[in-house]
Amino acid sequence: MSDADWRTEDTGLAHQFEDLEQQQESDTLGIWLFLVTEIMFFGAVFAAYAIYRGLYFSAFESGSRILDIRLGAANTIVLLGSSLTMALSVRSAQTGNRRALVFFLIATMILGGAFLGVKAYEYNQKFVEHIVPSLDWAPEGEVLARLAPGGLQHAELYFFFYFAMTGLHAIHMIIGMGLLLWLVFRARKGSFTPRYFAPVEVVGLYWHFVDIVWIFLFPLLYLIGGRY
């Protein structure tokens, strides 16, 4: 079969490209350029966190000890599992296994949903303990006693970073799950073939990036000073 015949039979070729190979190369370049901007964005947030953590280490350490390390570790395992299922999704698309592709995409969404569910539970805990900066900052009892040595004002700054960094990550997770849902619909329609699977690969790169961000967030926020 000639290359022209392949272009006729395969779906997904946009009019501005000569063939699917050129389109896939452009898609891959585009997502890597996008991820570079994301790295710079999160890098700036991490840099600001590192500066203030260095200035107020005692308060940041006290705040870290309020977090439930078991929930953080569980979420880390969940996201590592979702990276595996996402990789298997890409592999299924490459081999043209539509049923496996749909299965692994849905499995990735389920794991992503589990992560967000645990994170929502953690956020609720912070409201119950009144340690939400600006909205509900009035720690009391044991929580107050644990935060006071490092300074409440500086502890509030730690939790500002906690909510800002994990909140930005959660937003990226929600966007990723929306993209996964879009892939499921397209996969069910048979839009992907062994010659055209670029959208699955591109979303996979995005998902892996979001997972890697969490791999940095977990030790930075949950494992400060003596919790290793």
N, C-alpha and C positions, 0 to 999 in steps of 0.2 A: 504493500500500500504506500502510495506517495505521500510526501509531507503535506501536499495540498489536500489530499483526502483526509489526513488526520485533522487538519484545521477545520474541515467541514464537519467532521463527526463529533469532535470534542466540543464541549460547552465551555463558556467562560471567557472566550477570547474577545477582548475589547477592541474596538475598531482602530485605535491608535497604535496597536502593536502588530508586528509582522507575523509573529507566531507565539505559541504558549510559552516557549522557553524564554523569549525576550520579556514577556509579561511577568513571568515568575521572577526573573532577575530584577526587574523594576520593583516588584512588590517587596522582595527581600531587602533591596537597598532602602526602600521607603521606610520599612518598619525599623531597620537599624538606625536610620537617621532620627526617627521619632524616639527610639529608645535612648539615643545619646542625649536628646533634650530632657528626657525623663531622668536620666542619671545626673545631669547638671541640676535639675530641680530638687531631687531628693538629696543630692550632695550638699546643696546650700542649707537644707534643713538639718542634715546630719552635722554640718560644720557649726551651725548655731548651737545645736544641742551640745556638741563637744566642748565648746567654749564655756557655756554656762555650767555644764557638769564639772569642768575643771575648777571653776570659781566657787561653786557651792556643792562640793562633792558630798559633804556630810548630809545635807538636806536631800540630795538626789538619792543617796544610799538609803536614807530613812523612807523616802517615798517608794523606792523599789521594793522594800521589804513589806509594804502594804499589799503589793500585787500578789495574786495567787500563782505561784510558779507552776503549779500542776496544770492550770488551765492554759498558760502560755506554752508549756511543753506539749500538751495535747494538741493545741492548734498547730504547732510546728510539725508534728507527725502527720496531721491531717493534710497540711499543705504539701508536704513531701509526697504523700500518697497521690495528691491531685496532680503533681508534676509527672508522676509515673503514668497515670491514666491519660494525661494530655499527650505525653510522648507516644503512648500506644495509639492514641487517636490519629496522630500524624502518620504513624506507621501503617495503620489500617487504611488511611486515605491513599497512601503511596502504593499499597498492594491492591487497591480497589475492593476492599472488603467493607461493603456498605453497612451491613448489620453490626459488625464489630465497631466501626466508626461511630455509629449512633450510640451504641452501648457505652463506649468509653467517653464520649462527649457528655452524655447524661451523668455518668459516674463522676466526671470532673465537676459538673455543676452541683451534684449532691455534696461532694466533699467541700466545695466552695461555700455552699449554703450552711454546712455544719460549722465551718470556720466562723462565718458571720454570726451564726446563732450563739456560739461560745463568746464571741466578742460582745454581742448585745447583752449577754448575761453579765459579763464583766462590767460593762458600762452601767448596768442597773445597780450592781453592787456599789459602785462609786457614788451613785445618787443616794443609796440607802445610808452610806457612811458619810454623806455630806462632804465629799472631797472632789467636787466638780468646780474647777476654777471659774470665777465670775458668776456662774449660775447658782451654785449651791456650795459655797465654801464655808463650812462651819463644823470642822472635825470636833469630835467629842469622845469622851471615855478613853478606851484603850488606843484608838486611832490617834487621838490628840496626844496622848502620852508618848506614842512612838514617833510622831512627827516633830514634836516640840524641840527636842535637842538640836536639830539641824536648823531650826527657824521656820515658823509657819509660812512666812512670806516666800521663802526660797523653796519650801516644799510645794507651795502652790505653783511655782514656776515649773517644777518638775512635772506636775500633773498637767500643766498646760501643754508641755511638750508631749506627754503621754497621749493626750486626747488628739492633739494636732497631728502627730506622726501616725498613730494607729488609725485615726479618722481618715487621713489622706490615703492610707493603704486600703482601708475598707472601701472607699469610693472607687479606687482602681479595681478592687475585687468585684464590685457590683457591675462596673462597666464590662469587665471580663466575662461575667456570667451572662450579661446581655449578648455579648458577641458569641458565646458558646451556644446560647439558645438559637441565634440566627444560623449558626453552623448546623445545628440539629435539623432545622427546617429545610435547609438546602441539601443536607445529606439525605434526608428522606425522599427528596425529589430526584435524587440521583445526579446532583450537580457536579460531583467530584469524581474524577477518574484517575488512574495511575499517571496520566499526562497532565492533569489539571487538579491540583490540590493546594495551590498557593494560599487561598484564604485560611485553610486549616493550619498550615505551617506558620503563617503570619500571626494568627491568634495564639498559636502555641508559643511563639517567641515572647509575645506580650505576657502570656500567663506565667511563663517561667521567670520573666523579669519581676513580676509582682511577687512571686514566691521567694525570689532571692532577696528582695527588699525586706520581707519578713524575717529571713534568716539573719539579717543584720539587726532588725528591730528587737528581736527576742533577747539576745544577750545585752544589748544596749539599755533596754528598759527593765528587764526582769532579773538580770544577773549582775547587779552592781555590788561590788565589795563583799566578799565572803560568801557569795551564793553560788560559786562555781562548783 
